[in-house]
Amino acid sequence: MVSNSGLTIGSGLPELLAESLGRDVGDVRPLGRVCMFAFGISSTAPEMLSSYADECLPVPLPLVMDRRVPGWVGSDVDAILISCSGDEPELMEVYHEVRRRGCRIHCVTSGGGLMDAAVFDGVDLVRIPEGLTRSGSTGAILGSIASILRSAGVCDIVGRLGSECPDLVRYRDSLSSSDTVSLIASALTGKVPAVYGTADVRAVTRRWKMAMNESVGTLAFFGELPEFDHNELVGWFDPNPHAPELAIVVLRGDTRSDLLNFITGSMVEILREEGRPVTTVELEGDVITRNLRGIVLADTVAEAMAGGRR
């Protein structure tokens, strides 16, 4: 089944998300086990859904960002392949492998070799527009995957995501009249950022890194708590000649673990006591709200930093 885009080019994440959630993706048979595959910016939306499933659903929604298809992926698995351009050679390698294994395939893309293969082989295809912004493509992909999962009876997150869109528009628009973006951009300009957060917002920490890489053109890193607190934290205590160039961003929000919340707060205090510059970003709300706001903020800060370099 081929679902055409019919979406508005030039819109941002909340607008494209709202439009995508209302799309007809066809009548999909109930899915068995699901495995999603994506790379780069295309991975943000499925990684967010994977984190949501880990916290809120009785079934997992694993995301693989590797050309190697896991051994457990076989004919009883639905493979969802996601690509903005449809031209990543790694994803095409995955496509041919999951087809060889007899998986039922669903493709979410704007075109390229992935779309051509899906049309030729007659597999499920949901098209998103070409030429979307980074933010807009994430909205279109997120809504498209959610629509597939609802149609297939895996989970119905469509209503929950839809209810978030109006508040997300207000949040994004509020950033232009607040000092939040300029303060973060100022703290990171000319630095090598390292962005840390808990597992429930791992899509956001990765998005901050990619936004810094692509929009700002700077090296950046990301990490996950509590692992950072166990090992990597020690490295920040070691003085080195590049210390002035390093800047830490910590994404904070109440998790379901009191211990992890305590670890996050203590880590920030320890780093500041050691003289490390730390920028904290408070992400309010549940796991969906935290992820969506964190992604919007990452893109907005990166755009501000990129604009300041012109």
ZADO-1210 file (C-alpha; in nm, 4 decimals, padded with zeros to 6 digits):
<atoms>
<atom x="00.0000" y="00.0000" z="00.0000" code="MET" pos="1"/>
<atom x="00.1390" y="00.3421" z="-00.0974" code="VAL" pos="2"/>
<atom x="00.0371" y="00.6443" z="00.1087" code="SER" pos="3"/>
<atom x="00.1277" y="00.9757" z="-00.0555" code="ASN" pos="4"/>
<atom x="00.2547" y="01.2652" z="00.1493" code="SER" pos="5"/>
<atom x="-00.0024" y="01.5430" z="00.1126" code="GLY" pos="6"/>
<atom x="00.1896" y="01.7307" z="00.3817" code="LEU" pos="7"/>
<atom x="00.2891" y="02.0954" z="00.4055" code="THR" pos="8"/>
<atom x="00.6519" y="02.1634" z="00.3157" code="ILE" pos="9"/>
<atom x="00.8112" y="02.4368" z="00.5252" code="GLY" pos="10"/>
<atom x="00.6225" y="02.3608" z="00.8460" code="SER" pos="11"/>
<atom x="00.7930" y="02.2681" z="01.1718" code="GLY" pos="12"/>
<atom x="00.7771" y="01.9644" z="01.3966" code="LEU" pos="13"/>
<atom x="00.4368" y="02.0240" z="01.5629" code="PRO" pos="14"/>
<atom x="00.2634" y="02.1162" z="01.2365" code="GLU" pos="15"/>
<atom x="00.4005" y="01.8184" z="01.0403" code="LEU" pos="16"/>
<atom x="00.3324" y="01.5887" z="01.3348" code="LEU" pos="17"/>
<atom x="-00.0315" y="01.6988" z="01.3515" code="ALA" pos="18"/>
<atom x="-00.0770" y="01.6540" z="00.9760" code="GLU" pos="19"/>
<atom x="00.0938" y="01.3137" z="00.9702" code="SER" pos="20"/>
<atom x="-00.1184" y="01.1777" z="01.2545" code="LEU" pos="21"/>
<atom x="-00.4282" y="01.2243" z="01.0412" code="GLY" pos="22"/>
<atom x="-00.2967" y="01.0278" z="00.7450" code="ARG" pos="23"/>
<atom x="-00.4484" y="00.7132" z="00.6010" code="ASP" pos="24"/>
<atom x="-00.1694" y="00.4544" z="00.5974" code="VAL" pos="25"/>
<atom x="-00.3939" y="00.1792" z="00.4748" code="GLY" pos="26"/>
<atom x="-00.5339" y="-00.1287" z="00.6397" code="ASP" pos="27"/>
<atom x="-00.2322" y="-00.2960" z="00.7965" code="VAL" pos="28"/>
<atom x="-00.2626" y="-00.6509" z="00.9236" code="ARG" pos="29"/>
<atom x="-00.1896" y="-00.6853" z="01.2964" code="PRO" pos="30"/>
<atom x="00.1845" y="-00.6759" z="01.3420" code="LEU" pos="31"/>
<atom x="00.3815" y="-00.9354" z="01.5316" code="GLY" pos="32"/>
<atom x="00.7199" y="-00.8338" z="01.6647" code="ARG" pos="33"/>
<atom x="00.8458" y="-00.5014" z="01.5368" code="VAL" pos="34"/>
<atom x="01.1976" y="-00.3811" z="01.4603" code="CYS" pos="35"/>
<atom x="01.2692" y="-00.0304" z="01.3345" code="MET" pos="36"/>
<atom x="01.5762" y="00.0677" z="01.1329" code="PHE" pos="37"/>
<atom x="01.7062" y="00.4227" z="01.0767" code="ALA" pos="38"/>
<atom x="02.0221" y="00.6326" z="01.0640" code="PHE" pos="39"/>
<atom x="02.1126" y="00.9941" z="01.1390" code="GLY" pos="40"/>
<atom x="01.8396" y="01.2550" z="01.1714" code="ILE" pos="41"/>
<atom x="01.5819" y="00.9990" z="01.0569" code="SER" pos="42"/>
<atom x="01.6465" y="00.8039" z="01.3778" code="SER" pos="43"/>
<atom x="01.5167" y="01.0712" z="01.6198" code="THR" pos="44"/>
<atom x="01.1470" y="00.9901" z="01.5874" code="ALA" pos="45"/>
<atom x="01.1759" y="00.6092" z="01.6087" code="PRO" pos="46"/>
<atom x="01.4231" y="00.6387" z="01.8976" code="GLU" pos="47"/>
<atom x="01.1727" y="00.8538" z="02.0843" code="MET" pos="48"/>
<atom x="00.9009" y="00.5919" z="02.0270" code="LEU" pos="49"/>
<atom x="01.1397" y="00.3199" z="02.1406" code="SER" pos="50"/>
<atom x="01.2002" y="00.5089" z="02.4668" code="SER" pos="51"/>
<atom x="00.8261" y="00.5547" z="02.5119" code="TYR" pos="52"/>
<atom x="00.7693" y="00.1830" z="02.4646" code="ALA" pos="53"/>
<atom x="01.0409" y="00.1001" z="02.7191" code="ASP" pos="54"/>
<atom x="00.8648" y="00.3107" z="02.9793" code="GLU" pos="55"/>
<atom x="00.4950" y="00.2791" z="02.8958" code="CYS" pos="56"/>
<atom x="00.4127" y="-00.0194" z="02.6721" code="LEU" pos="57"/>
<atom x="00.3925" y="-00.3946" z="02.7362" code="PRO" pos="58"/>
<atom x="00.5777" y="-00.4614" z="02.4090" code="VAL" pos="59"/>
<atom x="00.9182" y="-00.3308" z="02.2969" code="PRO" pos="60"/>
<atom x="00.9772" y="-00.1196" z="01.9873" code="LEU" pos="61"/>
<atom x="01.3496" y="-00.1725" z="01.9270" code="PRO" pos="62"/>
<atom x="01.5429" y="00.0592" z="01.6989" code="LEU" pos="63"/>
<atom x="01.8550" y="-00.0629" z="01.5168" code="VAL" pos="64"/>
<atom x="02.1034" y="00.1944" z="01.3843" code="MET" pos="65"/>
<atom x="02.3327" y="-00.0541" z="01.2165" code="ASP" pos="66"/>
<atom x="02.3553" y="-00.2180" z="00.8762" code="ARG" pos="67"/>
<atom x="02.3747" y="-00.5537" z="01.0558" code="ARG" pos="68"/>
<atom x="02.0285" y="-00.7014" z="01.1042" code="VAL" pos="69"/>
<atom x="01.9933" y="-00.8768" z="01.4431" code="PRO" pos="70"/>
<atom x="01.9773" y="-01.2550" z="01.4330" code="GLY" pos="71"/>
<atom x="01.6334" y="-01.2625" z="01.5969" code="TRP" pos="72"/>
<atom x="01.4787" y="-01.0684" z="01.3061" code="VAL" pos="73"/>
<atom x="01.3019" y="-01.3228" z="01.0888" code="GLY" pos="74"/>
<atom x="00.9785" y="-01.3903" z="00.9042" code="SER" pos="75"/>
<atom x="00.7704" y="-01.3220" z="01.2168" code="ASP" pos="76"/>
<atom x="00.9040" y="-00.9651" z="01.2441" code="VAL" pos="77"/>
<atom x="00.7695" y="-00.6490" z="01.0847" code="ASP" pos="78"/>
<atom x="01.0597" y="-00.4308" z="00.9736" code="ALA" pos="79"/>
<atom x="00.9924" y="-00.0568" z="00.9628" code="ILE" pos="80"/>
<atom x="01.2615" y="00.1234" z="00.7609" code="LEU" pos="81"/>
<atom x="01.2808" y="00.5012" z="00.8008" code="ILE" pos="82"/>
<atom x="01.4817" y="00.7443" z="00.5879" code="SER" pos="83"/>
<atom x="01.4273" y="01.1106" z="00.5005" code="CYS" pos="84"/>
<atom x="01.6155" y="01.0831" z="00.1707" code="SER" pos="85"/>
<atom x="01.5799" y="00.7122" z="00.1024" code="GLY" pos="86"/>
<atom x="01.9359" y="00.7020" z="-00.0268" code="ASP" pos="87"/>
<atom x="02.1460" y="00.5711" z="00.2635" code="GLU" pos="88"/>
<atom x="02.3409" y="00.2709" z="00.1311" code="PRO" pos="89"/>
<atom x="02.3391" y="00.1149" z="00.4789" code="GLU" pos="90"/>
<atom x="01.9598" y="00.1197" z="00.4917" code="LEU" pos="91"/>
<atom x="01.9351" y="-00.0302" z="00.1444" code="MET" pos="92"/>
<atom x="02.1578" y="-00.3120" z="00.2666" code="GLU" pos="93"/>
<atom x="01.9157" y="-00.3622" z="00.5565" code="VAL" pos="94"/>
<atom x="01.6187" y="-00.3557" z="00.3168" code="TYR" pos="95"/>
<atom x="01.7536" y="-00.6367" z="00.1030" code="HIS" pos="96"/>
<atom x="01.8466" y="-00.8439" z="00.4077" code="GLU" pos="97"/>
<atom x="01.5087" y="-00.8194" z="00.5828" code="VAL" pos="98"/>
<atom x="01.3367" y="-00.8963" z="00.2533" code="ARG" pos="99"/>
<atom x="01.5582" y="-01.2018" z="00.2124" code="ARG" pos="100"/>
<atom x="01.4575" y="-01.3157" z="00.5606" code="ARG" pos="101"/>
<atom x="01.0892" y="-01.2896" z="00.4766" code="GLY" pos="102"/>
<atom x="01.0016" y="-00.9936" z="00.7000" code="CYS" pos="103"/>
<atom x="00.6980" y="-00.7845" z="00.6221" code="ARG" pos="104"/>
<atom x="00.8423" y="-00.4438" z="00.5338" code="ILE" pos="105"/>
<atom x="00.7079" y="-00.0930" z="00.5892" code="HIS" pos="106"/>
<atom x="00.9019" y="00.2016" z="00.4463" code="CYS" pos="107"/>
<atom x="00.8718" y="00.5649" z="00.5548" code="VAL" pos="108"/>
<atom x="01.0644" y="00.7893" z="00.3151" code="THR" pos="109"/>
<atom x="01.0497" y="01.0818" z="00.0736" code="SER" pos="110"/>
<atom x="01.2026" y="00.8985" z="-00.2209" code="GLY" pos="111"/>
<atom x="01.5390" y="00.7654" z="-00.3326" code="GLY" pos="112"/>
<atom x="01.6344" y="00.4033" z="-00.3730" code="GLY" pos="113"/>
<atom x="01.4239" y="00.2987" z="-00.0747" code="LEU" pos="114"/>
<atom x="01.1047" y="00.4286" z="-00.2322" code="MET" pos="115"/>
<atom x="01.1943" y="00.2762" z="-00.5698" code="ASP" pos="116"/>
<atom x="01.2551" y="-00.0627" z="-00.4092" code="ALA" pos="117"/>
<atom x="00.9332" y="-00.0451" z="-00.2069" code="ALA" pos="118"/>
<atom x="00.7263" y="00.0387" z="-00.5150" code="VAL" pos="119"/>
<atom x="00.8946" y="-00.2296" z="-00.7257" code="PHE" pos="120"/>
<atom x="00.8508" y="-00.4974" z="-00.4588" code="ASP" pos="121"/>
<atom x="00.5015" y="-00.3866" z="-00.3584" code="GLY" pos="122"/>
<atom x="00.5777" y="-00.3383" z="00.0130" code="VAL" pos="123"/>
<atom x="00.4003" y="-00.0892" z="00.2373" code="ASP" pos="124"/>
<atom x="00.5184" y="00.2651" z="00.1666" code="LEU" pos="125"/>
<atom x="00.4343" y="00.5862" z="00.3495" code="VAL" pos="126"/>
<atom x="00.5741" y="00.8890" z="00.1699" code="ARG" pos="127"/>
<atom x="00.6850" y="01.2093" z="00.3360" code="ILE" pos="128"/>
<atom x="00.7649" y="01.5223" z="00.1349" code="PRO" pos="129"/>
<atom x="01.1085" y="01.6043" z="00.0016" code="GLU" pos="130"/>
<atom x="01.2790" y="01.9223" z="00.1169" code="GLY" pos="131"/>
<atom x="01.1573" y="01.9251" z="00.4758" code="LEU" pos="132"/>
<atom x="01.3516" y="02.0996" z="00.7490" code="THR" pos="133"/>
<atom x="01.5206" y="01.8834" z="01.0102" code="ARG" pos="134"/>
<atom x="01.2418" y="01.9650" z="01.2546" code="SER" pos="135"/>
<atom x="00.9662" y="01.9106" z="00.9998" code="GLY" pos="136"/>
<atom x="01.1002" y="01.5742" z="00.8874" code="SER" pos="137"/>
<atom x="01.1010" y="01.4509" z="01.2476" code="THR" pos="138"/>
<atom x="00.7363" y="01.5511" z="01.2859" code="GLY" pos="139"/>
<atom x="00.6362" y="01.3815" z="00.9602" code="ALA" pos="140"/>
<atom x="00.8244" y="01.0623" z="01.0462" code="ILE" pos="141"/>
<atom x="00.6935" y="01.0485" z="01.4026" code="LEU" pos="142"/>
<atom x="00.3327" y="01.0884" z="01.2915" code="GLY" pos="143"/>
<atom x="00.3725" y="00.8346" z="01.0108" code="SER" pos="144"/>
<atom x="00.5189" y="00.5643" z="01.2374" code="ILE" pos="145"/>
<atom x="00.2532" y="00.6284" z="01.5021" code="ALA" pos="146"/>
<atom x="-00.0166" y="00.5915" z="01.2358" code="SER" pos="147"/>
<atom x="00.1316" y="00.2605" z="01.1181" code="ILE" pos="148"/>
<atom x="00.1470" y="00.1267" z="01.4743" code="LEU" pos="149"/>
<atom x="-00.2149" y="00.2277" z="01.5417" code="ARG" pos="150"/>
<atom x="-00.3427" y="00.0801" z="01.2158" code="SER" pos="151"/>
<atom x="-00.1633" y="-00.2455" z="01.2975" code="ALA" pos="152"/>
<atom x="-00.2954" y="-00.2596" z="01.6535" code="GLY" pos="153"/>
<atom x="00.0467" y="-00.2431" z="01.8202" code="VAL" pos="154"/>
<atom x="-00.0253" y="00.0712" z="02.0203" code="CYS" pos="155"/>
<atom x="-00.2349" y="00.3827" z="01.9847" code="ASP" pos="156"/>
<atom x="-00.0195" y="00.6811" z="02.0622" code="ILE" pos="157"/>
<atom x="-00.1807" y="00.8944" z="01.7914" code="VAL" pos="158"/>
<atom x="-00.4222" y="01.0680" z="02.0276" code="GLY" pos="159"/>
<atom x="-00.1506" y="01.1311" z="02.2849" code="ARG" pos="160"/>
<atom x="00.0827" y="01.2872" z="02.0281" code="LEU" pos="161"/>
<atom x="-00.1988" y="01.4887" z="01.8764" code="GLY" pos="162"/>
<atom x="-00.2914" y="01.6377" z="02.2120" code="SER" pos="163"/>
<atom x="00.0680" y="01.7539" z="02.2520" code="GLU" pos="164"/>
<atom x="00.0821" y="01.9567" z="01.9289" code="CYS" pos="165"/>
<atom x="-00.0922" y="02.2802" z="02.0411" code="PRO" pos="166"/>
<atom x="00.1238" y="02.3076" z="02.3539" code="ASP" pos="167"/>
<atom x="00.4351" y="02.2290" z="02.1494" code="LEU" pos="168"/>
<atom x="00.3563" y="02.5167" z="01.9116" code="VAL" pos="169"/>
<atom x="00.3198" y="02.7511" z="02.2089" code="ARG" pos="170"/>
<atom x="00.6431" y="02.6227" z="02.3619" code="TYR" pos="171"/>
<atom x="00.8367" y="02.6695" z="02.0371" code="ARG" pos="172"/>
<atom x="00.6968" y="03.0186" z="01.9867" code="ASP" pos="173"/>
<atom x="00.7741" y="03.1138" z="02.3473" code="SER" pos="174"/>
<atom x="01.1426" y="03.0427" z="02.2882" code="LEU" pos="175"/>
<atom x="01.1689" y="03.3469" z="02.0613" code="SER" pos="176"/>
<atom x="01.0663" y="03.5823" z="02.3424" code="SER" pos="177"/>
<atom x="01.2657" y="03.4210" z="02.6239" code="SER" pos="178"/>
<atom x="01.6337" y="03.4308" z="02.7124" code="ASP" pos="179"/>
<atom x="01.6597" y="03.0503" z="02.7212" code="THR" pos="180"/>
<atom x="01.7938" y="03.0004" z="02.3701" code="VAL" pos="181"/>
<atom x="02.0384" y="03.2920" z="02.3759" code="SER" pos="182"/>
<atom x="02.1787" y="03.1890" z="02.7150" code="LEU" pos="183"/>
<atom x="02.2363" y="02.8284" z="02.6032" code="ILE" pos="184"/>
<atom x="02.3763" y="02.9356" z="02.2664" code="ALA" pos="185"/>
<atom x="02.6137" y="03.1788" z="02.4374" code="SER" pos="186"/>
<atom x="02.7371" y="02.9085" z="02.6753" code="ALA" pos="187"/>
<atom x="02.8073" y="02.6678" z="02.3883" code="LEU" pos="188"/>
<atom x="02.9404" y="02.8965" z="02.1159" code="THR" pos="189"/>
<atom x="03.3036" y="02.8215" z="02.0465" code="GLY" pos="190"/>
<atom x="03.2916" y="02.5132" z="02.2695" code="LYS" pos="191"/>
<atom x="03.2816" y="02.1370" z="02.2208" code="VAL" pos="192"/>
<atom x="02.9483" y="02.0386" z="02.3796" code="PRO" pos="193"/>
<atom x="02.8877" y="01.7115" z="02.5606" code="ALA" pos="194"/>
<atom x="02.5180" y="01.6501" z="02.6170" code="VAL" pos="195"/>
<atom x="02.3966" y="01.4105" z="02.8865" code="TYR" pos="196"/>
<atom x="02.0526" y="01.2841" z="02.9816" code="GLY" pos="197"/>
<atom x="01.8672" y="00.9828" z="03.1150" code="THR" pos="198"/>
<atom x="01.7602" y="00.6850" z="02.9025" code="ALA" pos="199"/>
<atom x="01.4059" y="00.8133" z="02.8540" code="ASP" pos="200"/>
<atom x="01.5394" y="01.1145" z="02.6584" code="VAL" pos="201"/>
<atom x="01.8226" y="00.9406" z="02.4733" code="ARG" pos="202"/>
<atom x="01.6653" y="01.0537" z="02.1436" code="ALA" pos="203"/>
<atom x="01.7018" y="01.4132" z="02.2620" code="VAL" pos="204"/>
<atom x="02.0651" y="01.3865" z="02.3680" code="THR" pos="205"/>
<atom x="02.1541" y="01.2330" z="02.0328" code="ARG" pos="206"/>
<atom x="01.9527" y="01.5042" z="01.8554" code="ARG" pos="207"/>
<atom x="02.1495" y="01.7790" z="02.0343" code="TRP" pos="208"/>
<atom x="02.4734" y="01.6182" z="01.9171" code="LYS" pos="209"/>
<atom x="02.3542" y="01.5882" z="01.5562" code="MET" pos="210"/>
<atom x="02.2173" y="01.9434" z="01.5525" code="ALA" pos="211"/>
<atom x="02.5527" y="02.0750" z="01.6746" code="MET" pos="212"/>
<atom x="02.7359" y="01.8656" z="01.4131" code="ASN" pos="213"/>
<atom x="02.5179" y="01.9576" z="01.1166" code="GLU" pos="214"/>
<atom x="02.3890" y="02.3103" z="01.1787" code="SER" pos="215"/>
<atom x="02.6769" y="02.4571" z="01.3767" code="VAL" pos="216"/>
<atom x="02.9557" y="02.2479" z="01.2249" code="GLY" pos="217"/>
<atom x="03.1173" y="02.1716" z="01.5573" code="THR" pos="218"/>
<atom x="03.2289" y="01.8528" z="01.7239" code="LEU" pos="219"/>
<atom x="02.9876" y="01.7339" z="01.9930" code="ALA" pos="220"/>
<atom x="02.9294" y="01.4285" z="02.2097" code="PHE" pos="221"/>
<atom x="02.6427" y="01.2751" z="02.4023" code="PHE" pos="222"/>
<atom x="02.6069" y="01.0267" z="02.6859" code="GLY" pos="223"/>
<atom x="02.3520" y="00.8556" z="02.9045" code="GLU" pos="224"/>
<atom x="02.2900" y="00.8468" z="03.2772" code="LEU" pos="225"/>
<atom x="02.3590" y="00.6589" z="03.4990" code="PRO" pos="226"/>
<atom x="02.6485" y="00.5129" z="03.2943" code="GLU" pos="227"/>
<atom x="02.8059" y="00.8574" z="03.2658" code="PHE" pos="228"/>
<atom x="02.8019" y="00.8834" z="03.6453" code="ASP" pos="229"/>
<atom x="02.9814" y="00.5478" z="03.6763" code="HIS" pos="230"/>
<atom x="03.2686" y="00.5975" z="03.4342" code="ASN" pos="231"/>
<atom x="03.2822" y="00.9037" z="03.2162" code="GLU" pos="232"/>
<atom x="03.2361" y="01.1438" z="03.5067" code="LEU" pos="233"/>
<atom x="03.5849" y="01.0506" z="03.6283" code="VAL" pos="234"/>
<atom x="03.7320" y="01.1720" z="03.3008" code="GLY" pos="235"/>
<atom x="03.5934" y="01.5206" z="03.3565" code="TRP" pos="236"/>
<atom x="03.8015" y="01.5465" z="03.6726" code="PHE" pos="237"/>
<atom x="04.1266" y="01.5029" z="03.4802" code="ASP" pos="238"/>
<atom x="04.2736" y="01.8420" z="03.3809" code="PRO" pos="239"/>
<atom x="04.3880" y="01.8544" z="03.0215" code="ASN" pos="240"/>
<atom x="04.4948" y="02.1262" z="02.7755" code="PRO" pos="241"/>
<atom x="04.1576" y="02.1187" z="02.5994" code="HIS" pos="242"/>
<atom x="03.9501" y="02.1786" z="02.9151" code="ALA" pos="243"/>
<atom x="03.8566" y="02.5406" z="02.8288" code="PRO" pos="244"/>
<atom x="03.7016" y="02.4220" z="02.5017" code="GLU" pos="245"/>
<atom x="03.4676" y="02.1711" z="02.6680" code="LEU" pos="246"/>
<atom x="03.1125" y="02.2473" z="02.7814" code="ALA" pos="247"/>
<atom x="02.8579" y="02.0184" z="02.9422" code="ILE" pos="248"/>
<atom x="02.4824" y="02.0236" z="02.8862" code="VAL" pos="249"/>
<atom x="02.2653" y="01.8193" z="03.1226" code="VAL" pos="250"/>
<atom x="01.9043" y="01.7516" z="03.0271" code="LEU" pos="251"/>
<atom x="01.7047" y="01.7233" z="03.3486" code="ARG" pos="252"/>
<atom x="01.3527" y="01.6023" z="03.4143" code="GLY" pos="253"/>
<atom x="01.1798" y="01.3932" z="03.6756" code="ASP" pos="254"/>
<atom x="01.2109" y="01.0249" z="03.5910" code="THR" pos="255"/>
<atom x="01.0312" y="00.7357" z="03.7582" code="ARG" pos="256"/>
<atom x="01.3440" y="00.6629" z="03.9601" code="SER" pos="257"/>
<atom x="01.4104" y="00.8716" z="04.2709" code="ASP" pos="258"/>
<atom x="01.7648" y="00.7359" z="04.2735" code="LEU" pos="259"/>
<atom x="01.8312" y="00.8494" z="03.9177" code="LEU" pos="260"/>
<atom x="01.6849" y="01.1926" z="03.9915" code="ASN" pos="261"/>
<atom x="01.9212" y="01.2179" z="04.2899" code="PHE" pos="262"/>
<atom x="02.2190" y="01.1022" z="04.0811" code="ILE" pos="263"/>
<atom x="02.1493" y="01.3680" z="03.8180" code="THR" pos="264"/>
<atom x="02.1330" y="01.6491" z="04.0713" code="GLY" pos="265"/>
<atom x="02.4427" y="01.5308" z="04.2580" code="SER" pos="266"/>
<atom x="02.6393" y="01.4962" z="03.9356" code="MET" pos="267"/>
<atom x="02.5676" y="01.8556" z="03.8370" code="VAL" pos="268"/>
<atom x="02.6795" y="01.9783" z="04.1793" code="GLU" pos="269"/>
<atom x="03.0019" y="01.7764" z="04.1652" code="ILE" pos="270"/>
<atom x="03.0915" y="01.9001" z="03.8179" code="LEU" pos="271"/>
<atom x="03.0361" y="02.2610" z="03.9160" code="ARG" pos="272"/>
<atom x="03.2442" y="02.2161" z="04.2298" code="GLU" pos="273"/>
<atom x="03.5258" y="02.0937" z="04.0048" code="GLU" pos="274"/>
<atom x="03.4988" y="02.4093" z="03.7967" code="GLY" pos="275"/>
<atom x="03.3411" y="02.2472" z="03.4932" code="ARG" pos="276"/>
<atom x="03.0909" y="02.4717" z="03.3111" code="PRO" pos="277"/>
<atom x="02.7519" y="02.2993" z="03.3181" code="VAL" pos="278"/>
<atom x="02.4382" y="02.4198" z="03.1407" code="THR" pos="279"/>
<atom x="02.1251" y="02.2526" z="03.2763" code="THR" pos="280"/>
<atom x="01.8118" y="02.2239" z="03.0653" code="VAL" pos="281"/>
<atom x="01.4915" y="02.1481" z="03.2528" code="GLU" pos="282"/>
<atom x="01.2546" y="01.9250" z="03.0535" code="LEU" pos="283"/>
<atom x="00.9114" y="01.9226" z="03.2147" code="GLU" pos="284"/>
<atom x="00.6238" y="01.6798" z="03.1725" code="GLY" pos="285"/>
<atom x="00.5980" y="01.3104" z="03.0980" code="ASP" pos="286"/>
<atom x="00.8243" y="01.1168" z="02.8631" code="VAL" pos="287"/>
<atom x="00.6416" y="01.2368" z="02.5494" code="ILE" pos="288"/>
<atom x="00.6462" y="01.6032" z="02.6508" code="THR" pos="289"/>
<atom x="01.0110" y="01.5913" z="02.7580" code="ARG" pos="290"/>
<atom x="01.1223" y="01.4375" z="02.4306" code="ASN" pos="291"/>
<atom x="00.9254" y="01.6684" z="02.2033" code="LEU" pos="292"/>
<atom x="01.0313" y="01.9835" z="02.3864" code="ARG" pos="293"/>
<atom x="01.3914" y="01.8693" z="02.4040" code="GLY" pos="294"/>
<atom x="01.4032" y="01.8098" z="02.0279" code="ILE" pos="295"/>
<atom x="01.2478" y="02.1491" z="01.9495" code="VAL" pos="296"/>
<atom x="01.4894" y="02.3235" z="02.1857" code="LEU" pos="297"/>
<atom x="01.7901" y="02.1426" z="02.0363" code="ALA" pos="298"/>
<atom x="01.7007" y="02.2549" z="01.6846" code="ASP" pos="299"/>
<atom x="01.6256" y="02.6121" z="01.7958" code="THR" pos="300"/>
<atom x="01.9553" y="02.6479" z="01.9827" code="VAL" pos="301"/>
<atom x="02.1499" y="02.5033" z="01.6879" code="ALA" pos="302"/>
<atom x="01.9803" y="02.7445" z="01.4473" code="GLU" pos="303"/>
<atom x="02.0635" y="03.0380" z="01.6746" code="ALA" pos="304"/>
<atom x="02.4270" y="02.9316" z="01.6978" code="MET" pos="305"/>
<atom x="02.4508" y="02.8780" z="01.3230" code="ALA" pos="306"/>
<atom x="02.2965" y="03.2201" z="01.2594" code="GLY" pos="307"/>
<atom x="02.5467" y="03.3824" z="01.4922" code="GLY" pos="308"/>
<atom x="02.8355" y="03.2402" z="01.2896" code="ARG" pos="309"/>
<atom x="02.7218" y="03.3910" z="00.9620" code="ARG" pos="310"/>
</atoms>
